Amino acid sequence: MGFAVVAVNRVRRPKPRMQQPAVGTIGASIRYCPSPSMMALAPAEIAAWMDWRGDRDDVPGGTGCPGTGRERAAVMIVGMSSPRRRAEMFVGAEDDPRLDGPATGDERAVLVGFLRSQRATLVVKCSGLDTELSRRAVEPSTLSLLGLVRHLADVERRWFRRVMAGQDAPPRFSSASDPDGDFDGAVPDPAVIAEAWEVWRAEVAFADRFVDDAPDLDITGDDSWRGTVSLRWVLIHMVEEYARHNGHADLLRERIDGAVGL
């Protein structure tokens, strides 16, 4: 399964968190009134109080609640609604490639669905960015979104090519002499960025073909770190690996341009 790196362009921006009771005008968006005394009032009392208070300066909080006196005369209490989440989905449902994974079916289909969803999360977290991908946005960490792409390309290569398929496939972006090359080499160069995505896509495509062709999830490979591992273990480990680094991607992206979301 391939991914288009720039296919998603509907980035959700941060939404204000509700910290006060919600008061709204009919047919309009919710407004927030900063008066702490409203917390103790019933909805009907709040409506009457706001109607009377208007824009008076001699009443505590008289100028603190948004809107004019006429607007307040038409207020409708929408209740002490539950606080909204700070971040919802990163992209709209119509643009989100992560919503079609199976929730039922056999083990292989479900595990592959989870892994593809995690891979797609990395893609959407990087969408809409160019050389900003290389920004080390959470100092003093050397992590960057571009570094994550390079690192995860090597992780895919290790587990599916070297361990499971038994190929002679050394890492593309790190080595024994440069163990942090995947992150240290993530520089703001368009050629470096293009190479990272090209390698990542190639490794994902190989992994997908390997899993599709495997007779079952019990086939094994030998790893210098964990010894004998099954394909089942590798798939679960890859979901874990992406999930951890996608958490890093959440923080990196927010620090770059404020974009948040699942």
C-alpha distance (Angstrom), angle and dihedral (degrees) to the residues before:
residue distance angle dihedral
M1 . . .
G2 3.79 . .
F3 3.77 129.6 .
A4 3.80 129.7 -146.2
V5 3.77 106.5 -135.9
V6 3.78 97.5 -151.4
A7 3.80 99.0 32.3
V8 3.81 93.9 106.9
N9 3.78 118.9 69.4
R10 3.79 105.4 154.3
V11 3.79 100.8 96.8
R12 3.77 115.9 178.9
R13 3.80 115.4 -132.1
P14 3.81 123.3 -145.4
K15 3.79 115.9 -79.1
P16 3.81 122.4 -146.7
R17 3.76 114.8 -101.6
M18 3.79 117.3 -120.9
Q19 3.78 107.4 -116.4
Q20 3.80 100.1 159.5
P21 3.81 137.7 45.4
A22 3.79 111.9 -70.9
V23 3.78 119.0 -117.8
G24 3.79 121.4 175.9
T25 3.77 141.6 -177.1
I26 3.79 117.7 -124.9
G27 3.78 110.3 -84.0
A28 3.82 92.6 1.2
S29 3.77 135.1 101.0
I30 3.78 121.2 -82.4
R31 3.78 115.4 -83.7
Y32 3.78 127.9 -157.3
C33 3.78 125.1 -132.9
P34 3.81 114.3 -158.5
S35 3.81 97.8 -153.4
P36 3.83 110.0 119.6
S37 3.81 90.0 -160.1
M38 3.79 89.3 71.2
M39 3.77 90.2 69.1
A40 3.82 90.2 75.5
L41 3.81 96.9 47.9
A42 3.77 130.1 92.3
P43 3.83 116.2 -120.6
A44 3.83 93.4 -103.4
E45 3.80 91.0 50.1
I46 3.80 90.7 49.9
A47 3.81 91.0 52.4
A48 3.80 92.9 50.3
W49 3.79 92.7 44.3
M50 3.79 93.3 51.5
D51 3.81 92.3 45.9
W52 3.80 90.3 53.9
R53 3.77 96.7 40.3
G54 3.78 96.9 55.5
D55 3.79 112.0 157.7
R56 3.79 96.1 -35.5
D57 3.77 114.6 151.7
D58 3.79 93.2 -158.4
V59 3.79 92.8 65.3
P60 3.81 118.8 79.1
G61 3.73 107.3 -103.6
G62 3.79 90.8 9.5
T63 3.79 93.7 139.4
G64 3.77 96.7 29.4
C65 3.78 99.7 80.5
P66 3.81 114.8 80.2
G67 3.77 122.1 -115.1
T68 3.80 135.8 41.7
G69 3.77 128.3 -74.3
R70 3.80 90.1 -100.2
E71 3.80 90.0 52.5
R72 3.76 90.4 51.0
A73 3.77 90.7 51.6
A74 3.78 87.1 63.2
V75 3.78 97.8 44.6
M76 3.75 120.2 138.1
I77 3.76 117.3 -161.6
V78 3.76 110.3 -128.2
G79 3.79 91.6 -171.0
M80 3.73 134.7 -117.7
S81 3.77 91.9 -49.9
S82 3.76 120.8 -165.7
P83 3.81 115.5 -91.6
R84 3.77 113.7 -93.6
R85 3.76 121.0 -118.5
R86 3.77 113.9 -99.8
A87 3.80 89.9 -132.8
E88 3.78 131.0 23.2
M89 3.81 125.5 172.2
F90 3.79 116.3 -20.0
V91 3.81 92.4 -135.9
G92 3.79 134.8 19.3
A93 3.78 119.6 -87.2
E94 3.79 92.1 -110.2
D95 3.81 90.5 58.1
D96 3.80 98.8 37.3
P97 3.81 114.9 106.7
R98 3.80 92.9 -170.2
L99 3.79 101.5 71.8
D100 3.79 101.5 77.7
G101 3.81 101.7 67.4
P102 3.81 117.2 124.4
A103 3.79 119.0 -96.8
T104 3.79 92.0 -172.4
G105 3.77 134.8 32.1
D106 3.76 135.4 69.5
E107 3.78 126.0 -18.5
R108 3.79 96.6 -105.5
A109 3.80 93.7 53.0
V110 3.80 92.8 48.9
L111 3.81 94.8 47.2
V112 3.80 92.2 46.3
G113 3.81 89.2 48.3
F114 3.80 91.8 53.9
L115 3.80 92.3 47.6
R116 3.79 93.0 48.8
S117 3.80 89.9 49.6
Q118 3.81 91.1 52.7
R119 3.80 91.2 47.9
A120 3.79 89.8 50.5
T121 3.80 90.1 51.1
L122 3.79 89.5 59.2
V123 3.80 89.4 51.1
V124 3.81 95.5 50.2
K125 3.80 91.6 45.6
C126 3.81 88.3 56.7
S127 3.81 95.3 42.4
G128 3.78 120.0 120.0
L129 3.80 94.3 19.5
D130 3.79 130.0 109.2
T131 3.80 122.7 175.2
E132 3.82 88.1 -8.1
L133 3.80 85.1 80.8
S134 3.79 88.2 79.3
R135 3.80 94.7 55.0
R136 3.80 114.6 121.4
A137 3.75 91.8 -142.4
V138 3.81 101.2 169.5
E139 3.78 104.8 58.1
P140 2.96 137.3 -127.2
S141 3.80 86.6 24.2
T142 3.80 117.1 93.4
L143 3.79 90.3 -144.3
S144 3.80 118.7 125.2
L145 3.78 133.3 166.8
L146 3.80 89.8 -110.7
G147 3.79 89.6 49.6
L148 3.80 89.5 53.3
V149 3.81 91.3 52.7
R150 3.82 90.9 50.6
H151 3.79 92.8 44.1
L152 3.81 94.3 48.9
A153 3.80 91.0 47.2
D154 3.80 87.7 58.6
V155 3.81 91.5 44.8
E156 3.81 91.0 53.4
R157 3.81 89.2 47.4
R158 3.77 93.4 50.5
W159 3.78 99.7 50.0
F160 3.77 101.4 37.3
R161 3.82 104.3 31.0
R162 3.79 103.2 30.4
V163 3.78 104.7 27.6
M164 3.79 104.5 30.4
A165 3.83 101.7 26.7
G166 3.81 95.1 34.0
Q167 3.80 93.9 -132.0
D168 3.78 125.7 154.9
A169 3.80 94.0 -114.8
P170 3.81 115.3 149.1
P171 3.81 118.5 -167.1
R172 3.79 116.1 -78.9
F173 3.79 98.4 -146.8
S174 3.81 106.6 28.7
S175 3.78 137.9 37.3
A176 3.78 142.9 179.5
S177 3.81 89.4 -88.8
D178 3.82 93.1 43.7
P179 3.81 106.0 29.7
D180 3.81 93.7 165.9
G181 3.78 94.9 45.2
D182 3.80 92.0 114.8
F183 3.81 89.9 66.0
D184 3.80 101.5 24.8
G185 3.79 91.5 52.1
A186 3.80 94.0 51.7
V187 3.79 96.4 109.2
P188 3.85 129.4 161.4
D189 3.79 94.8 -98.2
P190 3.84 118.3 127.8
A191 3.81 90.3 -142.0
V192 3.81 91.4 53.5
I193 3.80 90.8 48.6
A194 3.80 92.9 48.6
E195 3.80 91.3 48.7
A196 3.80 92.0 50.8
W197 3.80 92.9 54.1
E198 3.80 92.5 43.0
V199 3.79 92.6 53.4
W200 3.80 93.2 42.8
R201 3.80 92.4 51.5
A202 3.81 91.4 47.8
E203 3.79 92.5 51.3
V204 3.81 92.6 46.8
A205 3.80 90.1 50.3
F206 3.82 91.6 50.7
A207 3.80 91.4 48.3
D208 3.80 92.1 50.1
R209 3.79 92.1 50.4
F210 3.79 91.9 47.2
V211 3.80 93.2 50.9
D212 3.80 92.6 45.2
D213 3.82 91.5 51.6
A214 3.81 96.9 43.6
P215 3.83 113.1 110.6
D216 3.80 91.3 -137.2
L217 3.80 143.1 -24.8
D218 3.80 93.2 -95.5
I219 3.81 95.6 75.1
T220 3.80 110.7 115.0
G221 3.76 142.1 -147.3
D222 3.80 133.6 -170.0
D223 3.77 121.0 -111.5
S224 3.80 127.0 -172.5
W225 3.81 90.3 -138.2
R226 3.82 105.1 40.4
G227 3.79 102.3 18.6
T228 3.79 115.0 -141.1
V229 3.80 112.6 13.2
S230 3.79 132.1 177.4
L231 3.78 126.1 -131.9
R232 3.80 86.5 -114.3
W233 3.81 90.1 58.8
V234 3.81 91.9 46.8
L235 3.81 92.6 52.9
I236 3.79 92.2 49.2
H237 3.80 90.9 45.9
M238 3.81 91.0 50.8
V239 3.82 91.0 52.9
E240 3.81 87.5 51.0
E241 3.82 92.0 47.4
Y242 3.79 94.6 51.2
A243 3.80 94.0 42.1
R244 3.79 91.2 55.1
H245 3.79 94.0 47.5
N246 3.79 93.2 43.2
G247 3.78 86.4 60.6
H248 3.79 86.7 56.6
A249 3.81 88.5 47.8
D250 3.83 90.2 54.9
L251 3.80 91.2 58.9
L252 3.80 95.4 40.3
R253 3.80 93.5 51.4
E254 3.78 94.0 46.9
R255 3.79 90.5 51.9
I256 3.80 91.3 50.1
D257 3.80 100.8 52.3
G258 3.81 109.0 -14.5
A259 3.81 94.9 -102.8
V260 3.80 112.4 149.3
G261 3.77 136.7 173.6
L262 3.77 145.2 106.2
